[in-house]
Amino acid sequence: MAERERADILEALGAHRGFLRRTVAGMTDGQAAARPTVSELCLGGLIKHVAATEARWAQFVTDGPAAMEMTEASYAEHADTFRMLPGETLAGLLEEYDRVAAVTDALVVSLPSLDVEHPLPEAPWFPPGATRSARRVFTHIVGETAQHAGHADIIREAIDGAKTMG
């Protein structure tokens, strides 16, 4: 049963990562950095944000709540994950996303149990005393990826009319 659950997690992650990657297929760096809607989001920033968020949650699974602690500096770094900074390229962001995905996938497979859990750090967006299991973290990563793939599809359509699906 545990092997099937891990396979299901990997399949869902792979599908939603694929949607996100297809959304940026054939885009230039300028298009990936463009903000064609009222949102501050851009395609490259979404790739960067999803990779950073996934990496952080995977680190939480292995290292516990210290991976999720926020400082004044980390808030600024987090804000920068939503945009492409000077010198960043879509190809570079996709390479980093592939690296992060490989680490997460290996963790899904190698973790002794998906029941491993850690307390969440104190934060206004986490309930007091809450914990998260590895299973719940991986489910969150799937949801985060799917949500941002949808955002990316809207942004891509606003740039050149292309749609990821349909």
VMD Tcl script that builds the backbone (N, CA, C; Angstrom):
set m [mol new atoms 498]
animate dup $m
set s [atomselect $m all]
$s set {name element resname resid chain x y z} {
  {N N MET 1 A 0.823 -1.199 0.000}
  {CA C MET 1 A 0.000 0.000 0.000}
  {C C MET 1 A 0.863 1.257 0.000}
  {N N ALA 2 A 1.913 1.273 0.820}
  {CA C ALA 2 A 2.770 2.456 0.894}
  {C C ALA 2 A 3.449 2.737 -0.444}
  {N N GLU 3 A 3.834 1.671 -1.150}
  {CA C GLU 3 A 4.478 1.873 -2.451}
  {C C GLU 3 A 3.505 2.498 -3.448}
  {N N ARG 4 A 2.243 2.060 -3.412}
  {CA C ARG 4 A 1.238 2.631 -4.316}
  {C C ARG 4 A 1.006 4.103 -3.979}
  {N N GLU 5 A 0.972 4.419 -2.683}
  {CA C GLU 5 A 0.781 5.805 -2.257}
  {C C GLU 5 A 1.931 6.684 -2.748}
  {N N ARG 6 A 3.132 6.194 -2.626}
  {CA C ARG 6 A 4.296 6.955 -3.101}
  {C C ARG 6 A 4.232 7.139 -4.623}
  {N N ALA 7 A 3.846 6.088 -5.328}
  {CA C ALA 7 A 3.713 6.176 -6.786}
  {C C ALA 7 A 2.638 7.196 -7.159}
  {N N ASP 8 A 1.533 7.222 -6.409}
  {CA C ASP 8 A 0.472 8.200 -6.676}
  {C C ASP 8 A 0.957 9.628 -6.452}
  {N N ILE 9 A 1.721 9.839 -5.400}
  {CA C ILE 9 A 2.269 11.177 -5.126}
  {C C ILE 9 A 3.181 11.601 -6.270}
  {N N LEU 10 A 4.074 10.704 -6.673}
  {CA C LEU 10 A 5.003 11.031 -7.762}
  {C C LEU 10 A 4.266 11.285 -9.073}
  {N N GLU 11 A 3.225 10.506 -9.339}
  {CA C GLU 11 A 2.447 10.707 -10.565}
  {C C GLU 11 A 1.767 12.079 -10.553}
  {N N ALA 12 A 1.163 12.438 -9.425}
  {CA C ALA 12 A 0.485 13.735 -9.327}
  {C C ALA 12 A 1.488 14.883 -9.440}
  {N N LEU 13 A 2.617 14.774 -8.753}
  {CA C LEU 13 A 3.650 15.807 -8.869}
  {C C LEU 13 A 4.118 15.931 -10.317}
  {N N GLY 14 A 4.388 14.810 -10.946}
  {CA C GLY 14 A 4.859 14.831 -12.326}
  {C C GLY 14 A 3.855 15.461 -13.273}
  {N N ALA 15 A 2.586 15.147 -13.091}
  {CA C ALA 15 A 1.550 15.704 -13.971}
  {C C ALA 15 A 1.484 17.221 -13.836}
  {N N HIS 16 A 1.434 17.728 -12.617}
  {CA C HIS 16 A 1.292 19.177 -12.432}
  {C C HIS 16 A 2.576 19.934 -12.764}
  {N N ARG 17 A 3.715 19.311 -12.511}
  {CA C ARG 17 A 4.966 19.930 -12.969}
  {C C ARG 17 A 4.970 20.013 -14.492}
  {N N GLY 18 A 4.474 18.969 -15.132}
  {CA C GLY 18 A 4.410 18.957 -16.591}
  {C C GLY 18 A 3.521 20.057 -17.134}
  {N N PHE 19 A 2.364 20.283 -16.504}
  {CA C PHE 19 A 1.488 21.381 -16.924}
  {C C PHE 19 A 2.223 22.711 -16.812}
  {N N LEU 20 A 2.904 22.911 -15.695}
  {CA C LEU 20 A 3.620 24.173 -15.488}
  {C C LEU 20 A 4.728 24.345 -16.525}
  {N N ARG 21 A 5.484 23.298 -16.773}
  {CA C ARG 21 A 6.566 23.372 -17.765}
  {C C ARG 21 A 6.019 23.621 -19.175}
  {N N ARG 22 A 4.909 22.960 -19.529}
  {CA C ARG 22 A 4.328 23.167 -20.863}
  {C C ARG 22 A 3.859 24.609 -21.045}
  {N N THR 23 A 3.458 25.228 -19.973}
  {CA C THR 23 A 2.990 26.613 -20.067}
  {C C THR 23 A 4.100 27.550 -20.525}
  {N N VAL 24 A 5.330 27.250 -20.184}
  {CA C VAL 24 A 6.426 28.148 -20.559}
  {C C VAL 24 A 7.185 27.672 -21.792}
  {N N ALA 25 A 6.740 26.601 -22.405}
  {CA C ALA 25 A 7.428 26.071 -23.586}
  {C C ALA 25 A 7.474 27.120 -24.696}
  {N N GLY 26 A 8.665 27.303 -25.257}
  {CA C GLY 26 A 8.837 28.226 -26.363}
  {C C GLY 26 A 8.869 29.700 -25.990}
  {N N MET 27 A 8.867 30.007 -24.707}
  {CA C MET 27 A 8.872 31.415 -24.270}
  {C C MET 27 A 10.295 31.970 -24.259}
  {N N THR 28 A 10.411 33.244 -24.549}
  {CA C THR 28 A 11.689 33.928 -24.412}
  {C C THR 28 A 11.845 34.377 -22.960}
  {N N ASP 29 A 13.033 34.791 -22.593}
  {CA C ASP 29 A 13.249 35.318 -21.247}
  {C C ASP 29 A 12.389 36.555 -21.008}
  {N N GLY 30 A 12.273 37.394 -22.029}
  {CA C GLY 30 A 11.447 38.600 -21.899}
  {C C GLY 30 A 9.982 38.257 -21.674}
  {N N GLN 31 A 9.483 37.286 -22.408}
  {CA C GLN 31 A 8.093 36.863 -22.199}
  {C C GLN 31 A 7.913 36.244 -20.818}
  {N N ALA 32 A 8.900 35.463 -20.383}
  {CA C ALA 32 A 8.813 34.812 -19.075}
  {C C ALA 32 A 8.839 35.831 -17.936}
  {N N ALA 33 A 9.448 36.975 -18.169}
  {CA C ALA 33 A 9.517 38.020 -17.142}
  {C C ALA 33 A 8.355 39.010 -17.228}
  {N N ALA 34 A 7.580 38.934 -18.303}
  {CA C ALA 34 A 6.484 39.891 -18.521}
  {C C ALA 34 A 5.369 39.716 -17.496}
  {N N ARG 35 A 4.709 40.829 -17.193}
  {CA C ARG 35 A 3.556 40.833 -16.278}
  {C C ARG 35 A 2.370 41.419 -17.037}
  {N N PRO 36 A 1.693 40.598 -17.850}
  {CA C PRO 36 A 0.645 41.104 -18.734}
  {C C PRO 36 A -0.732 41.273 -18.086}
  {N N THR 37 A -0.843 40.948 -16.821}
  {CA C THR 37 A -2.123 41.089 -16.125}
  {C C THR 37 A -1.949 42.079 -14.978}
  {N N VAL 38 A -3.008 42.334 -14.253}
  {CA C VAL 38 A -2.912 43.247 -13.108}
  {C C VAL 38 A -2.107 42.630 -11.972}
  {N N SER 39 A -1.883 41.340 -12.025}
  {CA C SER 39 A -1.083 40.645 -11.023}
  {C C SER 39 A 0.392 40.995 -11.192}
  {N N GLU 40 A 1.147 40.855 -10.123}
  {CA C GLU 40 A 2.598 41.037 -10.204}
  {C C GLU 40 A 3.300 39.765 -10.640}
  {N N LEU 41 A 2.534 38.702 -10.870}
  {CA C LEU 41 A 3.127 37.418 -11.235}
  {C C LEU 41 A 3.610 37.410 -12.680}
  {N N CYS 42 A 4.695 36.668 -12.891}
  {CA C CYS 42 A 5.199 36.418 -14.242}
  {C C CYS 42 A 5.502 34.929 -14.341}
  {N N LEU 43 A 5.624 34.423 -15.554}
  {CA C LEU 43 A 5.840 32.994 -15.745}
  {C C LEU 43 A 7.145 32.509 -15.126}
  {N N GLY 44 A 8.212 33.221 -15.362}
  {CA C GLY 44 A 9.491 32.828 -14.759}
  {C C GLY 44 A 9.437 32.877 -13.244}
  {N N GLY 45 A 8.771 33.891 -12.717}
  {CA C GLY 45 A 8.621 34.002 -11.275}
  {C C GLY 45 A 7.828 32.844 -10.695}
  {N N LEU 46 A 6.810 32.390 -11.415}
  {CA C LEU 46 A 6.035 31.250 -10.919}
  {C C LEU 46 A 6.882 29.976 -10.879}
  {N N ILE 47 A 7.683 29.763 -11.912}
  {CA C ILE 47 A 8.587 28.599 -11.907}
  {C C ILE 47 A 9.530 28.708 -10.711}
  {N N LYS 48 A 10.102 29.882 -10.533}
  {CA C LYS 48 A 11.050 30.122 -9.445}
  {C C LYS 48 A 10.382 29.939 -8.088}
  {N N HIS 49 A 9.176 30.471 -7.943}
  {CA C HIS 49 A 8.461 30.370 -6.671}
  {C C HIS 49 A 8.091 28.924 -6.348}
  {N N VAL 50 A 7.578 28.199 -7.324}
  {CA C VAL 50 A 7.194 26.809 -7.081}
  {C C VAL 50 A 8.423 25.983 -6.699}
  {N N ALA 51 A 9.546 26.214 -7.367}
  {CA C ALA 51 A 10.774 25.487 -7.033}
  {C C ALA 51 A 11.233 25.819 -5.616}
  {N N ALA 52 A 11.233 27.096 -5.266}
  {CA C ALA 52 A 11.685 27.506 -3.928}
  {C C ALA 52 A 10.760 26.964 -2.842}
  {N N THR 53 A 9.473 27.008 -3.094}
  {CA C THR 53 A 8.502 26.513 -2.114}
  {C C THR 53 A 8.636 25.006 -1.941}
  {N N GLU 54 A 8.757 24.295 -3.044}
  {CA C GLU 54 A 8.932 22.841 -2.974}
  {C C GLU 54 A 10.206 22.483 -2.220}
  {N N ALA 55 A 11.286 23.186 -2.510}
  {CA C ALA 55 A 12.566 22.911 -1.835}
  {C C ALA 55 A 12.443 23.146 -0.330}
  {N N ARG 56 A 11.756 24.199 0.029}
  {CA C ARG 56 A 11.611 24.525 1.448}
  {C C ARG 56 A 10.778 23.478 2.182}
  {N N TRP 57 A 9.666 23.047 1.575}
  {CA C TRP 57 A 8.839 22.028 2.206}
  {C C TRP 57 A 9.568 20.690 2.260}
  {N N ALA 58 A 10.333 20.339 1.245}
  {CA C ALA 58 A 11.109 19.094 1.285}
  {C C ALA 58 A 12.139 19.164 2.411}
  {N N GLN 59 A 12.737 20.329 2.585}
  {CA C GLN 59 A 13.690 20.502 3.681}
  {C C GLN 59 A 12.984 20.375 5.034}
  {N N PHE 60 A 11.748 20.833 5.117}
  {CA C PHE 60 A 10.966 20.666 6.346}
  {C C PHE 60 A 10.807 19.181 6.671}
  {N N VAL 61 A 10.548 18.362 5.659}
  {CA C VAL 61 A 10.384 16.923 5.876}
  {C C VAL 61 A 11.651 16.331 6.474}
  {N N THR 62 A 12.812 16.774 5.993}
  {CA C THR 62 A 14.068 16.196 6.473}
  {C C THR 62 A 14.619 16.880 7.724}
  {N N ASP 63 A 14.401 18.191 7.854}
  {CA C ASP 63 A 15.063 18.948 8.920}
  {C C ASP 63 A 14.127 19.526 9.973}
  {N N GLY 64 A 12.836 19.471 9.740}
  {CA C GLY 64 A 11.898 19.978 10.731}
  {C C GLY 64 A 11.622 21.463 10.614}
  {N N PRO 65 A 11.065 22.063 11.681}
  {CA C PRO 65 A 10.530 23.422 11.625}
  {C C PRO 65 A 11.547 24.516 11.318}
  {N N ALA 66 A 12.812 24.286 11.572}
  {CA C ALA 66 A 13.816 25.316 11.271}
  {C C ALA 66 A 13.798 25.692 9.793}
  {N N ALA 67 A 13.407 24.757 8.935}
  {CA C ALA 67 A 13.349 25.021 7.490}
  {C C ALA 67 A 12.267 26.028 7.132}
  {N N MET 68 A 11.287 26.199 8.005}
  {CA C MET 68 A 10.148 27.062 7.700}
  {C C MET 68 A 10.199 28.415 8.413}
  {N N GLU 69 A 11.180 28.616 9.260}
  {CA C GLU 69 A 11.252 29.876 10.005}
  {C C GLU 69 A 11.520 31.038 9.062}
  {N N MET 70 A 10.849 32.142 9.321}
  {CA C MET 70 A 10.981 33.338 8.482}
  {C C MET 70 A 11.681 34.443 9.269}
  {N N THR 71 A 12.614 35.093 8.604}
  {CA C THR 71 A 13.294 36.262 9.154}
  {C C THR 71 A 12.983 37.436 8.236}
  {N N GLU 72 A 13.397 38.608 8.631}
  {CA C GLU 72 A 13.176 39.774 7.770}
  {C C GLU 72 A 13.834 39.568 6.401}
  {N N ALA 73 A 15.035 39.011 6.406}
  {CA C ALA 73 A 15.738 38.753 5.147}
  {C C ALA 73 A 15.020 37.685 4.321}
  {N N SER 74 A 14.504 36.646 4.979}
  {CA C SER 74 A 13.851 35.587 4.208}
  {C C SER 74 A 12.519 36.049 3.636}
  {N N TYR 75 A 11.853 37.026 4.264}
  {CA C TYR 75 A 10.637 37.597 3.669}
  {C C TYR 75 A 10.975 38.283 2.343}
  {N N ALA 76 A 12.074 39.027 2.312}
  {CA C ALA 76 A 12.492 39.697 1.073}
  {C C ALA 76 A 12.868 38.665 0.009}
  {N N GLU 77 A 13.580 37.616 0.412}
  {CA C GLU 77 A 13.937 36.554 -0.524}
  {C C GLU 77 A 12.682 35.879 -1.070}
  {N N HIS 78 A 11.711 35.656 -0.195}
  {CA C HIS 78 A 10.451 35.037 -0.621}
  {C C HIS 78 A 9.748 35.921 -1.655}
  {N N ALA 79 A 9.707 37.215 -1.420}
  {CA C ALA 79 A 9.069 38.134 -2.371}
  {C C ALA 79 A 9.762 38.064 -3.729}
  {N N ASP 80 A 11.083 37.893 -3.726}
  {CA C ASP 80 A 11.832 37.816 -4.981}
  {C C ASP 80 A 11.571 36.524 -5.745}
  {N N THR 81 A 10.970 35.523 -5.094}
  {CA C THR 81 A 10.693 34.276 -5.820}
  {C C THR 81 A 9.557 34.447 -6.819}
  {N N PHE 82 A 8.824 35.535 -6.741}
  {CA C PHE 82 A 7.700 35.742 -7.656}
  {C C PHE 82 A 8.091 36.509 -8.920}
  {N N ARG 83 A 9.354 36.864 -9.050}
  {CA C ARG 83 A 9.767 37.627 -10.235}
  {C C ARG 83 A 11.146 37.156 -10.709}
  {N N MET 84 A 11.397 37.450 -11.962}
  {CA C MET 84 A 12.717 37.172 -12.507}
  {C C MET 84 A 13.603 38.379 -12.231}
  {N N LEU 85 A 14.738 38.133 -11.638}
  {CA C LEU 85 A 15.677 39.202 -11.324}
  {C C LEU 85 A 16.661 39.374 -12.475}
  {N N PRO 86 A 17.317 40.516 -12.557}
  {CA C PRO 86 A 18.303 40.717 -13.627}
  {C C PRO 86 A 19.314 39.566 -13.659}
  {N N GLY 87 A 19.567 39.074 -14.852}
  {CA C GLY 87 A 20.521 37.985 -15.032}
  {C C GLY 87 A 19.905 36.598 -14.971}
  {N N GLU 88 A 18.685 36.483 -14.474}
  {CA C GLU 88 A 18.040 35.171 -14.441}
  {C C GLU 88 A 17.445 34.860 -15.811}
  {N N THR 89 A 17.513 33.593 -16.173}
  {CA C THR 89 A 16.941 33.147 -17.442}
  {C C THR 89 A 15.895 32.077 -17.181}
  {N N LEU 90 A 14.979 31.932 -18.098}
  {CA C LEU 90 A 13.981 30.882 -17.977}
  {C C LEU 90 A 14.663 29.520 -17.960}
  {N N ALA 91 A 15.661 29.333 -18.825}
  {CA C ALA 91 A 16.376 28.047 -18.859}
  {C C ALA 91 A 17.017 27.755 -17.509}
  {N N GLY 92 A 17.620 28.741 -16.892}
  {CA C GLY 92 A 18.240 28.552 -15.575}
  {C C GLY 92 A 17.213 28.234 -14.503}
  {N N LEU 93 A 16.077 28.907 -14.557}
  {CA C LEU 93 A 15.017 28.635 -13.582}
  {C C LEU 93 A 14.461 27.228 -13.754}
  {N N LEU 94 A 14.318 26.793 -14.991}
  {CA C LEU 94 A 13.828 25.434 -15.250}
  {C C LEU 94 A 14.846 24.377 -14.811}
  {N N GLU 95 A 16.130 24.669 -14.990}
  {CA C GLU 95 A 17.169 23.742 -14.511}
  {C C GLU 95 A 17.089 23.596 -12.987}
  {N N GLU 96 A 16.924 24.715 -12.291}
  {CA C GLU 96 A 16.802 24.668 -10.833}
  {C C GLU 96 A 15.543 23.905 -10.434}
  {N N TYR 97 A 14.445 24.128 -11.144}
  {CA C TYR 97 A 13.204 23.418 -10.857}
  {C C TYR 97 A 13.403 21.912 -11.035}
  {N N ASP 98 A 14.105 21.496 -12.076}
  {CA C ASP 98 A 14.396 20.078 -12.293}
  {C C ASP 98 A 15.233 19.510 -11.153}
  {N N ARG 99 A 16.210 20.285 -10.683}
  {CA C ARG 99 A 17.061 19.833 -9.578}
  {C C ARG 99 A 16.218 19.632 -8.320}
  {N N VAL 100 A 15.377 20.609 -8.002}
  {CA C VAL 100 A 14.516 20.530 -6.822}
  {C C VAL 100 A 13.564 19.336 -6.941}
  {N N ALA 101 A 12.965 19.164 -8.120}
  {CA C ALA 101 A 12.030 18.058 -8.334}
  {C C ALA 101 A 12.720 16.715 -8.111}
  {N N ALA 102 A 13.947 16.573 -8.572}
  {CA C ALA 102 A 14.681 15.316 -8.395}
  {C C ALA 102 A 14.924 15.038 -6.907}
  {N N VAL 103 A 15.248 16.064 -6.147}
  {CA C VAL 103 A 15.465 15.902 -4.703}
  {C C VAL 103 A 14.160 15.483 -4.026}
  {N N THR 104 A 13.066 16.164 -4.365}
  {CA C THR 104 A 11.769 15.823 -3.768}
  {C C THR 104 A 11.357 14.406 -4.137}
  {N N ASP 105 A 11.489 14.055 -5.400}
  {CA C ASP 105 A 11.104 12.709 -5.845}
  {C C ASP 105 A 11.913 11.641 -5.115}
  {N N ALA 106 A 13.198 11.875 -4.962}
  {CA C ALA 106 A 14.041 10.914 -4.238}
  {C C ALA 106 A 13.601 10.800 -2.783}
  {N N LEU 107 A 13.185 11.898 -2.197}
  {CA C LEU 107 A 12.712 11.893 -0.811}
  {C C LEU 107 A 11.408 11.098 -0.692}
  {N N VAL 108 A 10.487 11.301 -1.628}
  {CA C VAL 108 A 9.228 10.550 -1.610}
  {C C VAL 108 A 9.521 9.053 -1.618}
  {N N VAL 109 A 10.484 8.634 -2.408}
  {CA C VAL 109 A 10.809 7.215 -2.547}
  {C C VAL 109 A 11.581 6.683 -1.346}
  {N N SER 110 A 12.514 7.472 -0.812}
  {CA C SER 110 A 13.451 6.950 0.189}
  {C C SER 110 A 13.025 7.151 1.635}
  {N N LEU 111 A 12.098 8.021 1.892}
  {CA C LEU 111 A 11.686 8.288 3.264}
  {C C LEU 111 A 11.176 6.995 3.905}
  {N N PRO 112 A 11.654 6.649 5.093}
  {CA C PRO 112 A 11.209 5.394 5.717}
  {C C PRO 112 A 9.685 5.304 5.896}
  {N N SER 113 A 9.049 6.440 6.173}
  {CA C SER 113 A 7.601 6.451 6.354}
  {C C SER 113 A 7.044 7.817 5.982}
  {N N LEU 114 A 5.885 7.820 5.338}
  {CA C LEU 114 A 5.210 9.084 5.033}
  {C C LEU 114 A 4.519 9.657 6.267}
  {N N ASP 115 A 4.526 8.896 7.352}
  {CA C ASP 115 A 3.939 9.358 8.606}
  {C C ASP 115 A 4.886 10.224 9.423}
  {N N VAL 116 A 6.158 10.315 9.017}
  {CA C VAL 116 A 7.110 11.181 9.720}
  {C C VAL 116 A 6.511 12.575 9.793}
  {N N GLU 117 A 6.527 13.165 10.987}
  {CA C GLU 117 A 5.940 14.502 11.101}
  {C C GLU 117 A 6.785 15.388 11.986}
  {N N HIS 118 A 6.595 16.688 11.770}
  {CA C HIS 118 A 7.295 17.711 12.542}
  {C C HIS 118 A 6.295 18.788 12.923}
  {N N PRO 119 A 6.571 19.478 14.025}
  {CA C PRO 119 A 5.719 20.622 14.357}
  {C C PRO 119 A 5.997 21.773 13.398}
  {N N LEU 120 A 4.963 22.514 13.083}
  {CA C LEU 120 A 5.145 23.721 12.274}
  {C C LEU 120 A 5.625 24.844 13.175}
  {N N PRO 121 A 6.430 25.745 12.651}
  {CA C PRO 121 A 6.868 26.876 13.475}
  {C C PRO 121 A 5.688 27.803 13.759}
  {N N GLU 122 A 5.819 28.586 14.773}
  {CA C GLU 122 A 4.774 29.571 15.063}
  {C C GLU 122 A 4.745 30.600 13.944}
  {N N ALA 123 A 3.561 30.808 13.406}
  {CA C ALA 123 A 3.345 31.798 12.342}
  {C C ALA 123 A 1.853 32.073 12.278}
  {N N PRO 124 A 1.474 33.277 11.867}
  {CA C PRO 124 A 0.045 33.605 11.810}
  {C C PRO 124 A -0.749 32.716 10.865}
  {N N TRP 125 A -0.098 32.115 9.880}
  {CA C TRP 125 A -0.803 31.299 8.886}
  {C C TRP 125 A -0.841 29.818 9.260}
  {N N PHE 126 A -0.191 29.420 10.377}
  {CA C PHE 126 A -0.272 28.049 10.859}
  {C C PHE 126 A -1.053 28.020 12.169}
  {N N PRO 127 A -1.929 27.035 12.348}
  {CA C PRO 127 A -2.635 26.919 13.629}
  {C C PRO 127 A -1.637 26.642 14.765}
  {N N PRO 128 A -1.867 27.171 15.937}
  {CA C PRO 128 A -0.952 26.920 17.060}
  {C C PRO 128 A -0.837 25.416 17.340}
  {N N GLY 129 A 0.382 24.960 17.512}
  {CA C GLY 129 A 0.632 23.563 17.848}
  {C C GLY 129 A 0.446 22.584 16.709}
  {N N ALA 130 A 0.263 23.054 15.495}
  {CA C ALA 130 A 0.025 22.160 14.351}
  {C C ALA 130 A 1.288 21.400 13.956}
  {N N THR 131 A 1.078 20.234 13.403}
  {CA C THR 131 A 2.163 19.438 12.843}
  {C C THR 131 A 1.811 19.106 11.403}
  {N N ARG 132 A 2.815 18.679 10.648}
  {CA C ARG 132 A 2.579 18.218 9.280}
  {C C ARG 132 A 3.378 16.945 9.061}
  {N N SER 133 A 2.697 15.948 8.535}
  {CA C SER 133 A 3.379 14.705 8.160}
  {C C SER 133 A 4.007 14.897 6.785}
  {N N ALA 134 A 4.923 14.006 6.456}
  {CA C ALA 134 A 5.514 14.037 5.116}
  {C C ALA 134 A 4.417 13.875 4.071}
  {N N ARG 135 A 3.467 13.000 4.334}
  {CA C ARG 135 A 2.344 12.784 3.412}
  {C C ARG 135 A 1.623 14.100 3.144}
  {N N ARG 136 A 1.310 14.832 4.210}
  {CA C ARG 136 A 0.595 16.101 4.093}
  {C C ARG 136 A 1.445 17.141 3.358}
  {N N VAL 137 A 2.734 17.135 3.594}
  {CA C VAL 137 A 3.633 18.065 2.904}
  {C C VAL 137 A 3.646 17.775 1.407}
  {N N PHE 138 A 3.771 16.507 1.036}
  {CA C PHE 138 A 3.799 16.178 -0.384}
  {C C PHE 138 A 2.473 16.518 -1.053}
  {N N THR 139 A 1.374 16.314 -0.340}
  {CA C THR 139 A 0.067 16.704 -0.870}
  {C C THR 139 A 0.001 18.214 -1.067}
  {N N HIS 140 A 0.568 18.954 -0.120}
  {CA C HIS 140 A 0.604 20.415 -0.244}
  {C C HIS 140 A 1.428 20.835 -1.464}
  {N N ILE 141 A 2.549 20.180 -1.696}
  {CA C ILE 141 A 3.385 20.517 -2.857}
  {C C ILE 141 A 2.611 20.272 -4.156}
  {N N VAL 142 A 1.864 19.180 -4.211}
  {CA C VAL 142 A 1.027 18.914 -5.394}
  {C C VAL 142 A 0.032 20.051 -5.586}
  {N N GLY 143 A -0.658 20.438 -4.514}
  {CA C GLY 143 A -1.648 21.514 -4.600}
  {C C GLY 143 A -1.038 22.837 -4.994}
  {N N GLU 144 A 0.097 23.168 -4.411}
  {CA C GLU 144 A 0.794 24.417 -4.727}
  {C C GLU 144 A 1.183 24.453 -6.200}
  {N N THR 145 A 1.697 23.339 -6.692}
  {CA C THR 145 A 2.115 23.259 -8.092}
  {C C THR 145 A 0.915 23.402 -9.022}
  {N N ALA 146 A -0.173 22.713 -8.699}
  {CA C ALA 146 A -1.381 22.789 -9.525}
  {C C ALA 146 A -1.952 24.204 -9.539}
  {N N GLN 147 A -2.007 24.829 -8.388}
  {CA C GLN 147 A -2.548 26.196 -8.302}
  {C C GLN 147 A -1.729 27.150 -9.164}
  {N N HIS 148 A -0.421 27.071 -9.064}
  {CA C HIS 148 A 0.414 27.995 -9.819}
  {C C HIS 148 A 0.482 27.632 -11.300}
  {N N ALA 149 A 0.279 26.373 -11.638}
  {CA C ALA 149 A 0.181 26.011 -13.064}
  {C C ALA 149 A -1.039 26.693 -13.674}
  {N N GLY 150 A -2.114 26.786 -12.917}
  {CA C GLY 150 A -3.302 27.506 -13.387}
  {C C GLY 150 A -3.035 28.986 -13.558}
  {N N HIS 151 A -2.335 29.577 -12.601}
  {CA C HIS 151 A -1.958 30.988 -12.739}
  {C C HIS 151 A -1.115 31.181 -14.003}
  {N N ALA 152 A -0.160 30.275 -14.197}
  {CA C ALA 152 A 0.736 30.386 -15.348}
  {C C ALA 152 A -0.044 30.291 -16.660}
  {N N ASP 153 A -1.035 29.432 -16.701}
  {CA C ASP 153 A -1.833 29.274 -17.919}
  {C C ASP 153 A -2.531 30.587 -18.276}
  {N N ILE 154 A -3.066 31.268 -17.286}
  {CA C ILE 154 A -3.728 32.565 -17.523}
  {C C ILE 154 A -2.725 33.599 -18.023}
  {N N ILE 155 A -1.561 33.639 -17.400}
  {CA C ILE 155 A -0.539 34.606 -17.811}
  {C C ILE 155 A -0.077 34.317 -19.235}
  {N N ARG 156 A 0.154 33.043 -19.551}
  {CA C ARG 156 A 0.589 32.679 -20.906}
  {C C ARG 156 A -0.458 33.099 -21.923}
  {N N GLU 157 A -1.723 32.839 -21.628}
  {CA C GLU 157 A -2.784 33.206 -22.555}
  {C C GLU 157 A -2.823 34.716 -22.769}
  {N N ALA 158 A -2.546 35.491 -21.707}
  {CA C ALA 158 A -2.530 36.948 -21.839}
  {C C ALA 158 A -1.358 37.436 -22.685}
  {N N ILE 159 A -0.263 36.670 -22.715}
  {CA C ILE 159 A 0.907 37.072 -23.490}
  {C C ILE 159 A 0.703 36.811 -24.980}
  {N N ASP 160 A 0.315 35.582 -25.328}
  {CA C ASP 160 A 0.261 35.257 -26.756}
  {C C ASP 160 A -0.940 34.398 -27.161}
  {N N GLY 161 A -1.888 34.233 -26.260}
  {CA C GLY 161 A -3.088 33.487 -26.595}
  {C C GLY 161 A -2.939 31.981 -26.465}
  {N N ALA 162 A -1.736 31.486 -26.246}
  {CA C ALA 162 A -1.527 30.046 -26.120}
  {C C ALA 162 A -2.128 29.531 -24.817}
  {N N LYS 163 A -2.626 28.301 -24.873}
  {CA C LYS 163 A -3.199 27.656 -23.688}
  {C C LYS 163 A -2.459 26.351 -23.445}
  {N N THR 164 A -2.262 26.056 -22.184}
  {CA C THR 164 A -1.588 24.782 -21.840}
  {C C THR 164 A -2.446 23.607 -22.241}
  {N N MET 165 A -3.731 23.719 -21.969}
  {CA C MET 165 A -4.658 22.635 -22.298}
  {C C MET 165 A -5.863 23.245 -22.995}
  {N N GLY 166 A -6.327 22.584 -24.029}
  {CA C GLY 166 A -7.553 23.035 -24.664}
  {C C GLY 166 A -7.370 23.937 -25.839}
}
mol reanalyze $m
mol bondsrecalc $m
mol representation Tube
mol addrep $m
